[in-house]
Amino acid sequence: MSDVMYFSKESFEKMKKELQQLKAVDRPAAAAAIAEAREKGDLKENAEYDAAKDAQGILEAKIAVMESHIANARIIDESEIDISKVAVLTRVTITNLANKKTFTYQLVGEQEANIKEQKLSITSPIGKGLIGKKVGEIAEVVAPNGTMKFKVDNISL
């Protein structure tokens, strides 16, 4: 995973704290659980040991993914965002031209995307279609169910 990942400063700091928690607290706890299970006898038939090793493997994979995200992170400074066109961290109001429904989304990096919070990934089909558009322009988005057209109504922070 060598792609650049975009984060707001707040999200980046939150991820660094979570990684620190995983390394400083959860990793030693996983090692202790393995040691405790190892003391209980034959490892071939020790389900507690197997479960502890599996949990450690999942934890180490999560740490590796987070370290990769941090290594490839690009922090976006909101004060430097040009709102004359749709970009990462801008809030965009769009109208679906087929059904005239209006939506407002903030375009964010893939890790921050959450449709319930109106945060749309820049790697999603709609996000890709909107990047670089200006107010009044039409974004054509190719989706599995066909091409959709969205008019950009407003761009803000």
Contacts in CASP RR format, 6 or more apart in sequence:
PFRMAT RR
TARGET T0000
AUTHOR 0000-0000-0000
METHOD contacts of the structure
MODEL  1
MSDVMYFSKESFEKMKKELQQLKAVDRPAAAAAIAEAREKGDLKENAEYD
AAKDAQGILEAKIAVMESHIANARIIDESEIDISKVAVLTRVTITNLANK
KTFTYQLVGEQEANIKEQKLSITSPIGKGLIGKKVGEIAEVVAPNGTMKF
KVDNISL
1 65 0 8 1.000
1 68 0 8 1.000
1 69 0 8 1.000
1 72 0 8 1.000
2 72 0 8 1.000
3 72 0 8 1.000
4 72 0 8 1.000
4 73 0 8 1.000
4 74 0 8 1.000
5 69 0 8 1.000
5 72 0 8 1.000
5 73 0 8 1.000
5 74 0 8 1.000
5 109 0 8 1.000
5 110 0 8 1.000
5 111 0 8 1.000
6 73 0 8 1.000
6 74 0 8 1.000
6 76 0 8 1.000
6 88 0 8 1.000
6 89 0 8 1.000
6 108 0 8 1.000
6 109 0 8 1.000
6 122 0 8 1.000
7 15 0 8 1.000
7 73 0 8 1.000
7 74 0 8 1.000
7 75 0 8 1.000
7 76 0 8 1.000
7 109 0 8 1.000
7 111 0 8 1.000
7 112 0 8 1.000
8 75 0 8 1.000
8 76 0 8 1.000
8 78 0 8 1.000
8 89 0 8 1.000
8 108 0 8 1.000
8 112 0 8 1.000
9 75 0 8 1.000
9 76 0 8 1.000
9 77 0 8 1.000
11 108 0 8 1.000
11 111 0 8 1.000
11 112 0 8 1.000
12 70 0 8 1.000
12 73 0 8 1.000
12 75 0 8 1.000
15 66 0 8 1.000
15 69 0 8 1.000
15 70 0 8 1.000
15 73 0 8 1.000
15 111 0 8 1.000
16 70 0 8 1.000
18 66 0 8 1.000
19 63 0 8 1.000
19 66 0 8 1.000
19 67 0 8 1.000
19 70 0 8 1.000
22 59 0 8 1.000
22 62 0 8 1.000
22 63 0 8 1.000
22 66 0 8 1.000
23 63 0 8 1.000
26 59 0 8 1.000
27 59 0 8 1.000
27 60 0 8 1.000
27 63 0 8 1.000
30 52 0 8 1.000
30 55 0 8 1.000
30 56 0 8 1.000
30 59 0 8 1.000
31 56 0 8 1.000
33 52 0 8 1.000
33 55 0 8 1.000
33 56 0 8 1.000
34 49 0 8 1.000
34 52 0 8 1.000
34 53 0 8 1.000
34 56 0 8 1.000
36 52 0 8 1.000
37 46 0 8 1.000
37 48 0 8 1.000
37 49 0 8 1.000
37 51 0 8 1.000
37 52 0 8 1.000
38 46 0 8 1.000
38 49 0 8 1.000
40 46 0 8 1.000
40 48 0 8 1.000
40 49 0 8 1.000
43 49 0 8 1.000
69 111 0 8 1.000
76 88 0 8 1.000
76 89 0 8 1.000
78 89 0 8 1.000
78 157 0 8 1.000
81 87 0 8 1.000
81 88 0 8 1.000
81 89 0 8 1.000
81 90 0 8 1.000
81 157 0 8 1.000
83 90 0 8 1.000
83 155 0 8 1.000
83 156 0 8 1.000
83 157 0 8 1.000
84 134 0 8 1.000
84 155 0 8 1.000
85 132 0 8 1.000
85 133 0 8 1.000
85 134 0 8 1.000
85 155 0 8 1.000
86 92 0 8 1.000
86 107 0 8 1.000
86 130 0 8 1.000
86 131 0 8 1.000
86 132 0 8 1.000
86 133 0 8 1.000
86 134 0 8 1.000
86 152 0 8 1.000
86 155 0 8 1.000
87 107 0 8 1.000
87 131 0 8 1.000
87 132 0 8 1.000
88 107 0 8 1.000
88 108 0 8 1.000
88 109 0 8 1.000
88 122 0 8 1.000
88 131 0 8 1.000
89 106 0 8 1.000
89 107 0 8 1.000
89 108 0 8 1.000
89 157 0 8 1.000
90 106 0 8 1.000
90 107 0 8 1.000
90 155 0 8 1.000
90 156 0 8 1.000
90 157 0 8 1.000
91 104 0 8 1.000
91 105 0 8 1.000
91 106 0 8 1.000
91 107 0 8 1.000
91 155 0 8 1.000
91 156 0 8 1.000
91 157 0 8 1.000
92 104 0 8 1.000
92 105 0 8 1.000
92 106 0 8 1.000
92 107 0 8 1.000
92 130 0 8 1.000
92 152 0 8 1.000
92 154 0 8 1.000
92 155 0 8 1.000
93 102 0 8 1.000
93 103 0 8 1.000
93 104 0 8 1.000
93 152 0 8 1.000
93 153 0 8 1.000
93 154 0 8 1.000
93 155 0 8 1.000
94 102 0 8 1.000
94 103 0 8 1.000
94 104 0 8 1.000
94 105 0 8 1.000
94 130 0 8 1.000
94 139 0 8 1.000
94 150 0 8 1.000
94 151 0 8 1.000
94 152 0 8 1.000
94 153 0 8 1.000
95 101 0 8 1.000
95 102 0 8 1.000
95 103 0 8 1.000
95 150 0 8 1.000
95 151 0 8 1.000
95 153 0 8 1.000
96 102 0 8 1.000
96 103 0 8 1.000
96 148 0 8 1.000
96 149 0 8 1.000
96 150 0 8 1.000
97 138 0 8 1.000
97 149 0 8 1.000
97 150 0 8 1.000
97 151 0 8 1.000
98 148 0 8 1.000
98 149 0 8 1.000
102 153 0 8 1.000
103 118 0 8 1.000
104 118 0 8 1.000
104 154 0 8 1.000
105 118 0 8 1.000
105 119 0 8 1.000
105 120 0 8 1.000
105 126 0 8 1.000
106 118 0 8 1.000
106 119 0 8 1.000
106 120 0 8 1.000
107 120 0 8 1.000
107 121 0 8 1.000
107 122 0 8 1.000
107 127 0 8 1.000
107 130 0 8 1.000
107 131 0 8 1.000
108 119 0 8 1.000
108 120 0 8 1.000
108 121 0 8 1.000
108 122 0 8 1.000
109 121 0 8 1.000
109 122 0 8 1.000
109 123 0 8 1.000
110 121 0 8 1.000
110 122 0 8 1.000
110 123 0 8 1.000
112 119 0 8 1.000
112 121 0 8 1.000
113 119 0 8 1.000
113 120 0 8 1.000
113 121 0 8 1.000
113 124 0 8 1.000
120 126 0 8 1.000
120 127 0 8 1.000
121 127 0 8 1.000
122 128 0 8 1.000
122 131 0 8 1.000
125 141 0 8 1.000
125 142 0 8 1.000
125 143 0 8 1.000
126 139 0 8 1.000
126 141 0 8 1.000
126 143 0 8 1.000
126 148 0 8 1.000
126 150 0 8 1.000
127 141 0 8 1.000
128 141 0 8 1.000
129 139 0 8 1.000
129 140 0 8 1.000
129 141 0 8 1.000
130 139 0 8 1.000
130 150 0 8 1.000
130 152 0 8 1.000
133 139 0 8 1.000
133 152 0 8 1.000
134 152 0 8 1.000
134 155 0 8 1.000
135 152 0 8 1.000
135 153 0 8 1.000
135 154 0 8 1.000
135 155 0 8 1.000
136 151 0 8 1.000
136 152 0 8 1.000
136 153 0 8 1.000
137 151 0 8 1.000
137 152 0 8 1.000
138 149 0 8 1.000
138 150 0 8 1.000
138 151 0 8 1.000
138 152 0 8 1.000
139 149 0 8 1.000
139 150 0 8 1.000
139 151 0 8 1.000
139 152 0 8 1.000
140 147 0 8 1.000
140 148 0 8 1.000
140 149 0 8 1.000
141 147 0 8 1.000
141 148 0 8 1.000
141 149 0 8 1.000
141 150 0 8 1.000
END
